[in-house]
Amino acid sequence: MDYGIARYYRHSFQVLQRAINNWNDLRKLRFSINFGDIVDGFCPKDKSLTMVQKVMTEFERFDGPIYHMIGNHCLYNLPRKKLITLLKMPSVSGHAYYDFSPTPEYRFIVLDAYDFSALGWPQDHPISIAAKKFLEEKNPNADKNSPNGMVGLDRRFLMFNGAVGKEQLDWLDSILQDSTERKQKVIVCCHVPLDPKAASAEALLWNYEEVMDVIHQYKCVKACFAGHDHKGGYSVDSHGIHHRVLEAALECPPGSNAFGYIDVYHDRIALIGTDRMMSTEMFFSS
């Protein structure tokens, strides 16, 4: 999500191919996770399904489980109900949020940033109607993807962002409570960033404060990872939680890369990045 920055569509698929090769060569990774936007919004709509299937086939070369989340560009191409099936999300009751534990000590929570959104729902769906009304109140521009005239963090109220709904917030709270009881360390993954110091105002979740209020009630969350803001970013919030926004493969010029893997320890998470993806060591109290 950057204005006026070159995008390299064909090359980004090559970045994915190199990432899969690299990950498989390591022979130690428990899973692979994609932070959304598996297809670009400019993809011709009659080719959307074919392109998603092509990328999914490449991901499936990875020697292990693969997890996906929904991004705004996914929703420009296909309805969310179709995406949940195509992306093989291990969700309950058709939701696009879920959790998994690759090892007993760690739990990963994948949020749906477009749970409450003007994107992906049928036009006459109550959520779509309510989200459009919300945007009308928050964004004075005719083009709801334009932040013109909007100030500070209010610039996040754009159509290509979204929010986590109440049911999902309650679910998040219950998972964090369970993780606390199990003495697990938690990493939260969301397509849209959750901290204003790690991303542009225009790239933030509409209700990031509500989500972080739930997360801050517990001490088990050690890091929040996100995509969406293509340039990437990093911050540590007031509760010591690390926020790492990952650099996008889409903006890698030919010959460059943006992928990585993480190693987890009892007192830190180490992101080992390749090329444009910055390596980041994140320490926390265990």
Secondary structure as GFF3:
##gff-version 3
##sequence-region A 1 286
A	DSSP	alpha_helix	9	26	.	.	.	ID=ss1
A	DSSP	beta_strand	32	34	.	.	.	ID=ss2
A	DSSP	three_ten_helix	45	47	.	.	.	ID=ss3
A	DSSP	alpha_helix	48	59	.	.	.	ID=ss4
A	DSSP	beta_strand	66	68	.	.	.	ID=ss5
A	DSSP	alpha_helix	72	77	.	.	.	ID=ss6
A	DSSP	alpha_helix	80	86	.	.	.	ID=ss7
A	DSSP	beta_strand	98	103	.	.	.	ID=ss8
A	DSSP	beta_strand	106	110	.	.	.	ID=ss9
A	DSSP	alpha_helix	126	138	.	.	.	ID=ss10
A	DSSP	three_ten_helix	152	156	.	.	.	ID=ss11
A	DSSP	alpha_helix	166	181	.	.	.	ID=ss12
A	DSSP	beta_strand	185	190	.	.	.	ID=ss13
A	DSSP	three_ten_helix	201	203	.	.	.	ID=ss14
A	DSSP	alpha_helix	208	215	.	.	.	ID=ss15
A	DSSP	beta_strand	221	226	.	.	.	ID=ss16
A	DSSP	beta_strand	233	236	.	.	.	ID=ss17
A	DSSP	beta_strand	242	245	.	.	.	ID=ss18
A	DSSP	three_ten_helix	249	251	.	.	.	ID=ss19
A	DSSP	beta_strand	258	264	.	.	.	ID=ss20
A	DSSP	beta_strand	268	275	.	.	.	ID=ss21
A	DSSP	beta_strand	280	283	.	.	.	ID=ss22
###
